[in-house]
Amino acid sequence: MNKLAVFTCILLLGGLAAAQAPTSGNVFVGYSYENIDLFNTGRSNFNGWQASVEGKVIPGIGIVADFGDHYGSGTSVVVGGGATCPINGCPSINGHAHIFEAMFGPRFSVSVGRYRPFGEIELGVAHLSSNVLVSGNSFAGALGGGLDYRVLRPVALRVQADYVWTHFISPYQSTIRVATGVVIRF
């Protein structure tokens, strides 16, 4: 009798887990551009890639895992612990940085013919590596959306824009991230 109860529970839990698993979704891979105020002399342009996987929970609402990797450089002014700059100015050095982001959250969409506009809210982490800045991890978030255009039944093209924020150097860095690429639907 105990074996039958355990077997029944396993079947019920397996059935519930299968019912919660996404039955459709998409995978996106493409080029990504970020404009970020990371260096202390202004905004810098970063180039890289972005990839995401979305599983539909119900029609119109999905859960997305979004990953991005961006590389860039900029000029940073060297000022140390309360020191002031000489009359001819503070020395500056060229810095290189690498930012990796991993974020997760809901995506809301609607299909209209060949088009699928969507909006998303994501939270996660980001990692900064640099030759002139302090490397480390930060909380990250994104708010944005995009548009998919279906080319063939399983293939679409995507244009996406997000407002991304992190906390690496100062209490707050703001980033505009734009991506374009290919979507494969399943």
Number of C-alpha atoms within 10 A of each C-alpha: 6 7 8 9 10 11 12 12 12 12 12 12 12 12 11 11 10 11 11 12 11 14 12 14 17 18 18 20 20 18 17 21 23 25 17 20 19 27 20 15 12 11 17 17 17 21 18 18 18 24 20 18 19 23 21 20 18 12 12 13 18 21 21 22 19 20 19 22 21 20 18 20 18 20 18 20 17 13 12 8 5 6 9 10 13 8 6 6 9 13 11 12 11 12 16 18 19 18 19 18 23 21 20 21 18 19 22 16 19 13 15 9 8 12 16 17 17 18 18 20 19 21 20 18 17 23 18 19 16 16 12 17 17 11 16 14 17 17 16 20 21 23 15 18 19 18 19 22 19 20 13 10 10 11 18 21 19 21 16 18 20 21 16 21 20 24 17 20 17 10 7 12 15 17 21 17 21 20 22 21 18 20 23 17 17 13
